């Protein structure tokens, strides 16, 4: 483990990552981060360059095509910047870093659902992130139909429309879900899979229990 603690949230669109990341940030703030500053980040994004890449990836101009290979490299560019500009310095300073998605998203979305060659995806992930891996990853697991329904409801109530990544056929999101569940089995030492159908408060409590158990007394 690095001097800091690196916690990531993964899962399909609408599964509740942002909600739980915010809840955890609030809990940590309430105990003063147990003496550690808490940094909240997201992918793609989290730096000025990354936020610009995010805009390109999510709100591509009408008529533009984005081939899967270009998509992979854009996500990797955002991550390379985020790791060196924000995550690594914060961890070196002993902070708690909470990140909404990280390299597991690429493994699953581009490597599984977009069907890019997994060896190439792994090599590009390694180039972008270097040896940095999360200490704990919370996977919020939800059936694809339910997750997309939540994402659509949230978009509608915010007056927005689905972005480019939210317009795939349902089979795409089913592959995303299956890909995450397989990955969580392969990397069982850092993944905690949570049933995202549970009420928000229950998930929050479960995440806190798991985190305090895994981080060996770092958080009271
Ligand atoms: N991507 C990303 C890649 O393809 N490759 C990559 O390498 C990376 C990094 C990012 C997109 O980019 C793709 C994946 C994505 O398609 P994004 O805007 O960051 O897109 O969006 P997402 O990460 O997909 O997250 P969303 O904002 O869509 O959903 P969240 O954060 O999972 O869900 P949240 O918390 O906003 O909740 C959605 C709604 O559900 C409710 C909330 O109140 C909200 O209204 N909710 C619940 N309702 C009932 N029960 C619960 N337990 C609930 N929890 C939340």
py3Dmol code that shows the C-alpha trace and the ligand (Angstrom):
import py3Dmol

protein = """\
ATOM      1  CA  UNK A   1       0.000   0.000   0.000  1.00  0.00           C
ATOM      2  CA  UNK A   2       1.201   3.545  -0.784  1.00  0.00           C
ATOM      3  CA  UNK A   3       1.365   6.083   2.101  1.00  0.00           C
ATOM      4  CA  UNK A   4      -2.108   7.274   1.013  1.00  0.00           C
ATOM      5  CA  UNK A   5      -5.190   5.200   0.287  1.00  0.00           C
ATOM      6  CA  UNK A   6      -6.559   4.865  -3.245  1.00  0.00           C
ATOM      7  CA  UNK A   7     -10.244   3.879  -3.455  1.00  0.00           C
ATOM      8  CA  UNK A   8     -12.108   3.505  -6.744  1.00  0.00           C
ATOM      9  CA  UNK A   9     -15.767   3.009  -7.669  1.00  0.00           C
ATOM     10  CA  UNK A  10     -16.721   0.948 -10.700  1.00  0.00           C
ATOM     11  CA  UNK A  11     -19.848  -0.334 -12.421  1.00  0.00           C
ATOM     12  CA  UNK A  12     -22.157   0.435 -15.294  1.00  0.00           C
ATOM     13  CA  UNK A  13     -23.919   3.748 -15.987  1.00  0.00           C
ATOM     14  CA  UNK A  14     -26.461   4.662 -13.303  1.00  0.00           C
ATOM     15  CA  UNK A  15     -25.363   2.001 -10.789  1.00  0.00           C
ATOM     16  CA  UNK A  16     -24.810   4.610  -8.064  1.00  0.00           C
ATOM     17  CA  UNK A  17     -21.040   5.226  -8.072  1.00  0.00           C
ATOM     18  CA  UNK A  18     -21.237   9.004  -7.750  1.00  0.00           C
ATOM     19  CA  UNK A  19     -23.880   8.769  -5.017  1.00  0.00           C
ATOM     20  CA  UNK A  20     -21.713   6.410  -2.954  1.00  0.00           C
ATOM     21  CA  UNK A  21     -18.473   8.276  -3.590  1.00  0.00           C
ATOM     22  CA  UNK A  22     -20.139  11.439  -2.264  1.00  0.00           C
ATOM     23  CA  UNK A  23     -21.511   9.555   0.769  1.00  0.00           C
ATOM     24  CA  UNK A  24     -18.078   8.132   1.559  1.00  0.00           C
ATOM     25  CA  UNK A  25     -16.424  11.543   1.128  1.00  0.00           C
ATOM     26  CA  UNK A  26     -18.966  12.970   3.610  1.00  0.00           C
ATOM     27  CA  UNK A  27     -18.321  10.189   6.127  1.00  0.00           C
ATOM     28  CA  UNK A  28     -14.603  10.707   5.865  1.00  0.00           C
ATOM     29  CA  UNK A  29     -15.026  14.469   6.229  1.00  0.00           C
ATOM     30  CA  UNK A  30     -17.068  13.894   9.388  1.00  0.00           C
ATOM     31  CA  UNK A  31     -14.056  12.175  10.995  1.00  0.00           C
ATOM     32  CA  UNK A  32     -11.598  14.675   9.514  1.00  0.00           C
ATOM     33  CA  UNK A  33     -10.424  11.992   7.057  1.00  0.00           C
ATOM     34  CA  UNK A  34      -8.851  10.332  10.130  1.00  0.00           C
ATOM     35  CA  UNK A  35      -6.136  12.949   9.752  1.00  0.00           C
ATOM     36  CA  UNK A  36      -5.790  12.535   5.986  1.00  0.00           C
ATOM     37  CA  UNK A  37      -7.026  15.067   3.416  1.00  0.00           C
ATOM     38  CA  UNK A  38      -9.601  13.526   1.067  1.00  0.00           C
ATOM     39  CA  UNK A  39      -9.353  14.126  -2.692  1.00  0.00           C
ATOM     40  CA  UNK A  40     -12.307  13.395  -5.017  1.00  0.00           C
ATOM     41  CA  UNK A  41     -11.588  12.676  -8.666  1.00  0.00           C
ATOM     42  CA  UNK A  42     -13.355  11.227 -11.689  1.00  0.00           C
ATOM     43  CA  UNK A  43     -12.522   9.529 -14.962  1.00  0.00           C
ATOM     44  CA  UNK A  44     -12.468  10.577 -17.644  1.00  0.00           C
ATOM     45  CA  UNK A  45     -11.606  14.003 -16.266  1.00  0.00           C
ATOM     46  CA  UNK A  46     -10.224  15.229 -12.958  1.00  0.00           C
ATOM     47  CA  UNK A  47      -7.662  17.605 -14.533  1.00  0.00           C
ATOM     48  CA  UNK A  48      -8.169  20.508 -16.974  1.00  0.00           C
ATOM     49  CA  UNK A  49      -6.873  18.345 -19.841  1.00  0.00           C
ATOM     50  CA  UNK A  50      -8.900  15.332 -18.711  1.00  0.00           C
ATOM     51  CA  UNK A  51     -12.122  17.353 -18.498  1.00  0.00           C
ATOM     52  CA  UNK A  52     -11.611  18.488 -22.092  1.00  0.00           C
ATOM     53  CA  UNK A  53     -11.060  14.857 -23.161  1.00  0.00           C
ATOM     54  CA  UNK A  54     -14.226  13.932 -21.231  1.00  0.00           C
ATOM     55  CA  UNK A  55     -16.223  16.491 -23.203  1.00  0.00           C
ATOM     56  CA  UNK A  56     -14.859  15.046 -26.458  1.00  0.00           C
ATOM     57  CA  UNK A  57     -15.653  11.468 -25.453  1.00  0.00           C
ATOM     58  CA  UNK A  58     -19.143  12.086 -24.133  1.00  0.00           C
ATOM     59  CA  UNK A  59     -20.394  14.898 -26.350  1.00  0.00           C
ATOM     60  CA  UNK A  60     -18.820  14.212 -29.704  1.00  0.00           C
ATOM     61  CA  UNK A  61     -19.980  16.656 -32.367  1.00  0.00           C
ATOM     62  CA  UNK A  62     -22.907  15.355 -34.476  1.00  0.00           C
ATOM     63  CA  UNK A  63     -21.689  13.358 -37.456  1.00  0.00           C
ATOM     64  CA  UNK A  64     -18.265  12.541 -35.992  1.00  0.00           C
ATOM     65  CA  UNK A  65     -17.353   8.903 -35.642  1.00  0.00           C
ATOM     66  CA  UNK A  66     -15.139   7.617 -32.811  1.00  0.00           C
ATOM     67  CA  UNK A  67     -13.482   4.295 -33.600  1.00  0.00           C
ATOM     68  CA  UNK A  68     -12.879   2.013 -30.565  1.00  0.00           C
ATOM     69  CA  UNK A  69      -9.086   2.361 -30.900  1.00  0.00           C
ATOM     70  CA  UNK A  70      -9.298   6.173 -30.724  1.00  0.00           C
ATOM     71  CA  UNK A  71     -11.735   5.908 -27.810  1.00  0.00           C
ATOM     72  CA  UNK A  72      -9.291   3.689 -25.897  1.00  0.00           C
ATOM     73  CA  UNK A  73      -6.410   6.117 -26.443  1.00  0.00           C
ATOM     74  CA  UNK A  74      -8.487   9.126 -25.358  1.00  0.00           C
ATOM     75  CA  UNK A  75      -9.492   7.441 -22.085  1.00  0.00           C
ATOM     76  CA  UNK A  76      -5.813   6.508 -21.606  1.00  0.00           C
ATOM     77  CA  UNK A  77      -4.687  10.100 -22.259  1.00  0.00           C
ATOM     78  CA  UNK A  78      -7.045  11.409 -19.583  1.00  0.00           C
ATOM     79  CA  UNK A  79      -5.779   8.752 -17.146  1.00  0.00           C
ATOM     80  CA  UNK A  80      -2.071   9.392 -17.846  1.00  0.00           C
ATOM     81  CA  UNK A  81      -2.585  13.050 -16.947  1.00  0.00           C
ATOM     82  CA  UNK A  82      -4.734  12.285 -13.878  1.00  0.00           C
ATOM     83  CA  UNK A  83      -2.252   9.797 -12.414  1.00  0.00           C
ATOM     84  CA  UNK A  84       0.750  12.114 -12.695  1.00  0.00           C
ATOM     85  CA  UNK A  85      -0.936  15.433 -11.972  1.00  0.00           C
ATOM     86  CA  UNK A  86      -3.317  14.382  -9.177  1.00  0.00           C
ATOM     87  CA  UNK A  87      -3.402  10.776  -7.946  1.00  0.00           C
ATOM     88  CA  UNK A  88       0.299   9.982  -7.451  1.00  0.00           C
ATOM     89  CA  UNK A  89       1.182  13.294  -5.696  1.00  0.00           C
ATOM     90  CA  UNK A  90      -1.861  12.988  -3.404  1.00  0.00           C
ATOM     91  CA  UNK A  91      -1.009   9.406  -2.443  1.00  0.00           C
ATOM     92  CA  UNK A  92       2.629  10.320  -1.879  1.00  0.00           C
ATOM     93  CA  UNK A  93       1.385  13.026   0.519  1.00  0.00           C
ATOM     94  CA  UNK A  94      -0.667  10.432   2.438  1.00  0.00           C
ATOM     95  CA  UNK A  95      -4.089  11.555   1.231  1.00  0.00           C
ATOM     96  CA  UNK A  96      -7.215   9.462   0.680  1.00  0.00           C
ATOM     97  CA  UNK A  97      -8.036   9.516  -3.030  1.00  0.00           C
ATOM     98  CA  UNK A  98     -11.594   8.623  -4.098  1.00  0.00           C
ATOM     99  CA  UNK A  99     -11.947   8.117  -7.839  1.00  0.00           C
ATOM    100  CA  UNK A 100     -15.171   7.640  -9.840  1.00  0.00           C
ATOM    101  CA  UNK A 101     -13.886   4.995 -12.307  1.00  0.00           C
ATOM    102  CA  UNK A 102     -10.242   4.113 -13.096  1.00  0.00           C
ATOM    103  CA  UNK A 103      -8.453   1.635 -15.331  1.00  0.00           C
ATOM    104  CA  UNK A 104     -10.921  -1.218 -14.698  1.00  0.00           C
ATOM    105  CA  UNK A 105     -13.424   0.796 -16.757  1.00  0.00           C
ATOM    106  CA  UNK A 106     -11.096   0.542 -19.752  1.00  0.00           C
ATOM    107  CA  UNK A 107     -10.511  -3.170 -19.219  1.00  0.00           C
ATOM    108  CA  UNK A 108     -14.263  -3.747 -19.290  1.00  0.00           C
ATOM    109  CA  UNK A 109     -15.728  -1.124 -21.656  1.00  0.00           C
ATOM    110  CA  UNK A 110     -13.001  -1.156 -24.309  1.00  0.00           C
ATOM    111  CA  UNK A 111     -11.550  -4.647 -23.714  1.00  0.00           C
ATOM    112  CA  UNK A 112     -14.815  -6.558 -23.240  1.00  0.00           C
ATOM    113  CA  UNK A 113     -17.772  -4.556 -24.580  1.00  0.00           C
ATOM    114  CA  UNK A 114     -15.908  -2.915 -27.502  1.00  0.00           C
ATOM    115  CA  UNK A 115     -14.027  -6.181 -28.099  1.00  0.00           C
ATOM    116  CA  UNK A 116     -10.581  -4.638 -28.476  1.00  0.00           C
ATOM    117  CA  UNK A 117      -7.668  -7.051 -28.110  1.00  0.00           C
ATOM    118  CA  UNK A 118      -7.297  -7.515 -24.284  1.00  0.00           C
ATOM    119  CA  UNK A 119      -3.482  -7.708 -24.514  1.00  0.00           C
ATOM    120  CA  UNK A 120      -3.332  -4.295 -26.230  1.00  0.00           C
ATOM    121  CA  UNK A 121      -5.825  -2.829 -23.744  1.00  0.00           C
ATOM    122  CA  UNK A 122      -3.720  -4.119 -20.822  1.00  0.00           C
ATOM    123  CA  UNK A 123      -0.522  -2.695 -22.360  1.00  0.00           C
ATOM    124  CA  UNK A 124      -2.096   0.736 -22.879  1.00  0.00           C
ATOM    125  CA  UNK A 125      -3.553   0.693 -19.360  1.00  0.00           C
ATOM    126  CA  UNK A 126      -0.086  -0.104 -18.000  1.00  0.00           C
ATOM    127  CA  UNK A 127       1.476   2.704 -20.048  1.00  0.00           C
ATOM    128  CA  UNK A 128      -1.131   5.235 -18.873  1.00  0.00           C
ATOM    129  CA  UNK A 129      -1.326   4.290 -15.181  1.00  0.00           C
ATOM    130  CA  UNK A 130       2.164   2.848 -14.625  1.00  0.00           C
ATOM    131  CA  UNK A 131       2.238   0.439 -11.667  1.00  0.00           C
ATOM    132  CA  UNK A 132      -0.473   2.346  -9.764  1.00  0.00           C
ATOM    133  CA  UNK A 133      -3.467   0.214  -8.780  1.00  0.00           C
ATOM    134  CA  UNK A 134      -6.309   0.973  -6.351  1.00  0.00           C
ATOM    135  CA  UNK A 135      -6.050  -0.355  -2.789  1.00  0.00           C
ATOM    136  CA  UNK A 136      -9.786  -1.053  -2.781  1.00  0.00           C
ATOM    137  CA  UNK A 137     -12.303  -1.079  -5.647  1.00  0.00           C
ATOM    138  CA  UNK A 138     -16.032  -1.053  -4.951  1.00  0.00           C
ATOM    139  CA  UNK A 139     -18.006  -2.629  -7.789  1.00  0.00           C
ATOM    140  CA  UNK A 140     -21.662  -1.588  -7.687  1.00  0.00           C
ATOM    141  CA  UNK A 141     -23.368  -4.434  -9.473  1.00  0.00           C
ATOM    142  CA  UNK A 142     -26.784  -3.874 -11.028  1.00  0.00           C
ATOM    143  CA  UNK A 143     -28.710  -5.598 -13.859  1.00  0.00           C
ATOM    144  CA  UNK A 144     -28.169  -3.577 -17.045  1.00  0.00           C
ATOM    145  CA  UNK A 145     -31.869  -2.708 -17.572  1.00  0.00           C
ATOM    146  CA  UNK A 146     -32.168  -1.300 -14.071  1.00  0.00           C
ATOM    147  CA  UNK A 147     -28.925   0.655 -14.325  1.00  0.00           C
ATOM    148  CA  UNK A 148     -29.894   2.252 -17.633  1.00  0.00           C
ATOM    149  CA  UNK A 149     -33.369   3.085 -16.317  1.00  0.00           C
ATOM    150  CA  UNK A 150     -31.773   4.907 -13.363  1.00  0.00           C
ATOM    151  CA  UNK A 151     -29.368   6.767 -15.647  1.00  0.00           C
ATOM    152  CA  UNK A 152     -32.245   7.806 -17.938  1.00  0.00           C
ATOM    153  CA  UNK A 153     -34.386   9.009 -15.015  1.00  0.00           C
ATOM    154  CA  UNK A 154     -31.469  11.021 -13.653  1.00  0.00           C
ATOM    155  CA  UNK A 155     -30.776  12.558 -17.115  1.00  0.00           C
ATOM    156  CA  UNK A 156     -34.459  13.472 -17.546  1.00  0.00           C
ATOM    157  CA  UNK A 157     -34.812  15.058 -14.119  1.00  0.00           C
ATOM    158  CA  UNK A 158     -31.640  17.107 -14.797  1.00  0.00           C
ATOM    159  CA  UNK A 159     -33.100  18.184 -18.158  1.00  0.00           C
ATOM    160  CA  UNK A 160     -30.292  16.408 -20.053  1.00  0.00           C
ATOM    161  CA  UNK A 161     -30.156  13.847 -22.851  1.00  0.00           C
ATOM    162  CA  UNK A 162     -28.176  10.595 -23.034  1.00  0.00           C
ATOM    163  CA  UNK A 163     -24.510  11.142 -23.940  1.00  0.00           C
ATOM    164  CA  UNK A 164     -22.612   9.162 -26.608  1.00  0.00           C
ATOM    165  CA  UNK A 165     -21.711   6.340 -24.197  1.00  0.00           C
ATOM    166  CA  UNK A 166     -25.340   5.978 -23.057  1.00  0.00           C
ATOM    167  CA  UNK A 167     -26.688   5.201 -26.515  1.00  0.00           C
ATOM    168  CA  UNK A 168     -25.473   1.628 -27.019  1.00  0.00           C
ATOM    169  CA  UNK A 169     -27.813  -1.362 -27.355  1.00  0.00           C
ATOM    170  CA  UNK A 170     -28.709  -3.126 -24.075  1.00  0.00           C
ATOM    171  CA  UNK A 171     -26.401  -6.058 -25.010  1.00  0.00           C
ATOM    172  CA  UNK A 172     -23.426  -3.691 -24.658  1.00  0.00           C
ATOM    173  CA  UNK A 173     -24.294  -2.897 -21.024  1.00  0.00           C
ATOM    174  CA  UNK A 174     -24.959  -6.577 -20.314  1.00  0.00           C
ATOM    175  CA  UNK A 175     -21.422  -7.314 -21.523  1.00  0.00           C
ATOM    176  CA  UNK A 176     -20.121  -4.508 -19.315  1.00  0.00           C
ATOM    177  CA  UNK A 177     -21.822  -6.041 -16.285  1.00  0.00           C
ATOM    178  CA  UNK A 178     -20.531  -9.553 -17.045  1.00  0.00           C
ATOM    179  CA  UNK A 179     -17.042  -8.175 -17.706  1.00  0.00           C
ATOM    180  CA  UNK A 180     -16.948  -6.440 -14.336  1.00  0.00           C
ATOM    181  CA  UNK A 181     -18.105  -9.549 -12.481  1.00  0.00           C
ATOM    182  CA  UNK A 182     -15.361 -11.621 -14.135  1.00  0.00           C
ATOM    183  CA  UNK A 183     -12.738  -8.981 -13.370  1.00  0.00           C
ATOM    184  CA  UNK A 184     -13.848  -8.811  -9.723  1.00  0.00           C
ATOM    185  CA  UNK A 185     -13.257 -12.556  -9.449  1.00  0.00           C
ATOM    186  CA  UNK A 186      -9.827 -12.300 -11.075  1.00  0.00           C
ATOM    187  CA  UNK A 187      -8.749  -9.393  -8.824  1.00  0.00           C
ATOM    188  CA  UNK A 188     -10.579 -10.562  -5.701  1.00  0.00           C
ATOM    189  CA  UNK A 189      -7.853  -9.161  -3.403  1.00  0.00           C
ATOM    190  CA  UNK A 190      -8.899  -5.556  -4.087  1.00  0.00           C
ATOM    191  CA  UNK A 191     -12.506  -5.813  -5.381  1.00  0.00           C
ATOM    192  CA  UNK A 192     -15.571  -5.595  -3.144  1.00  0.00           C
ATOM    193  CA  UNK A 193     -18.766  -6.372  -5.081  1.00  0.00           C
ATOM    194  CA  UNK A 194     -21.871  -4.701  -3.700  1.00  0.00           C
ATOM    195  CA  UNK A 195     -25.498  -5.416  -4.653  1.00  0.00           C
ATOM    196  CA  UNK A 196     -26.523  -2.008  -6.039  1.00  0.00           C
ATOM    197  CA  UNK A 197     -30.256  -2.902  -5.839  1.00  0.00           C
ATOM    198  CA  UNK A 198     -30.085  -2.257  -2.082  1.00  0.00           C
ATOM    199  CA  UNK A 199     -31.247   1.065  -0.642  1.00  0.00           C
ATOM    200  CA  UNK A 200     -28.670   3.877  -0.794  1.00  0.00           C
ATOM    201  CA  UNK A 201     -28.209   3.981   3.013  1.00  0.00           C
ATOM    202  CA  UNK A 202     -27.590   0.227   3.209  1.00  0.00           C
ATOM    203  CA  UNK A 203     -24.950   0.379   0.471  1.00  0.00           C
ATOM    204  CA  UNK A 204     -23.253   3.277   2.231  1.00  0.00           C
ATOM    205  CA  UNK A 205     -23.090   1.312   5.493  1.00  0.00           C
ATOM    206  CA  UNK A 206     -21.803  -1.788   3.719  1.00  0.00           C
ATOM    207  CA  UNK A 207     -19.038   0.157   1.962  1.00  0.00           C
ATOM    208  CA  UNK A 208     -17.976   1.722   5.255  1.00  0.00           C
ATOM    209  CA  UNK A 209     -17.818  -1.655   7.003  1.00  0.00           C
ATOM    210  CA  UNK A 210     -15.764  -3.161   4.183  1.00  0.00           C
ATOM    211  CA  UNK A 211     -13.421  -0.202   4.002  1.00  0.00           C
ATOM    212  CA  UNK A 212     -12.682  -0.067   7.704  1.00  0.00           C
ATOM    213  CA  UNK A 213     -12.111  -3.835   7.752  1.00  0.00           C
ATOM    214  CA  UNK A 214      -9.766  -3.716   4.757  1.00  0.00           C
ATOM    215  CA  UNK A 215      -7.798  -0.653   5.762  1.00  0.00           C
ATOM    216  CA  UNK A 216      -6.671  -2.130   9.067  1.00  0.00           C
ATOM    217  CA  UNK A 217      -7.582   0.596  11.528  1.00  0.00           C
ATOM    218  CA  UNK A 218      -6.722   3.520   9.244  1.00  0.00           C
ATOM    219  CA  UNK A 219     -10.271   4.788   9.722  1.00  0.00           C
ATOM    220  CA  UNK A 220     -11.951   4.467  13.140  1.00  0.00           C
TER     221      UNK A 220
END
"""
ligand_1 = """\
55
LIG
N -15.746 4.859 -19.806
C -15.058 5.441 -18.779
C -15.122 3.975 -20.677
O -15.739 3.484 -21.631
N -13.811 3.667 -20.469
C -13.074 4.223 -19.466
O -11.876 3.928 -19.327
C -13.730 5.164 -18.577
C -12.967 5.795 -17.458
C -18.301 7.885 -18.214
C -18.506 7.001 -19.421
O -17.251 6.640 -19.958
C -17.148 5.235 -20.037
C -18.110 4.688 -19.039
C -19.227 5.699 -19.084
O -20.055 5.354 -20.157
P -19.885 9.243 -16.619
O -20.694 10.444 -16.968
O -18.689 9.450 -15.780
O -19.521 8.461 -17.937
O -20.967 8.372 -16.033
P -20.921 7.067 -15.257
O -19.580 6.831 -14.647
O -21.425 6.018 -16.117
O -21.884 7.339 -14.046
P -23.311 7.850 -14.004
O -23.201 9.273 -13.568
O -24.115 7.559 -15.214
O -23.923 6.947 -12.899
P -23.465 6.636 -11.435
O -22.507 7.651 -10.904
O -23.059 5.230 -11.339
O -24.857 6.769 -10.672
P -25.431 7.954 -9.768
O -24.839 7.893 -8.435
O -25.368 9.203 -10.534
O -26.934 7.433 -9.659
C -27.802 7.412 -10.763
C -29.241 7.638 -10.274
O -29.634 6.536 -9.495
C -29.999 6.964 -8.176
C -29.350 8.332 -7.980
O -30.053 9.119 -7.072
C -29.384 8.892 -9.388
O -30.604 9.486 -9.672
N -29.513 5.952 -7.254
C -30.288 4.996 -6.698
N -31.612 4.748 -6.794
C -32.082 3.670 -6.091
N -31.295 2.869 -5.308
C -29.981 3.105 -5.182
N -29.230 2.298 -4.404
C -29.424 4.208 -5.901
N -28.165 4.695 -6.016
C -28.237 5.750 -6.845
"""
view = py3Dmol.view(width=600, height=400)
view.addModel(protein, "pdb")
view.setStyle({"model": 0}, {"cartoon": {"style": "trace"}})
view.addModel(ligand_1, "xyz")
view.setStyle({"model": 1}, {"stick": {}})
view.zoomTo()
view.show()
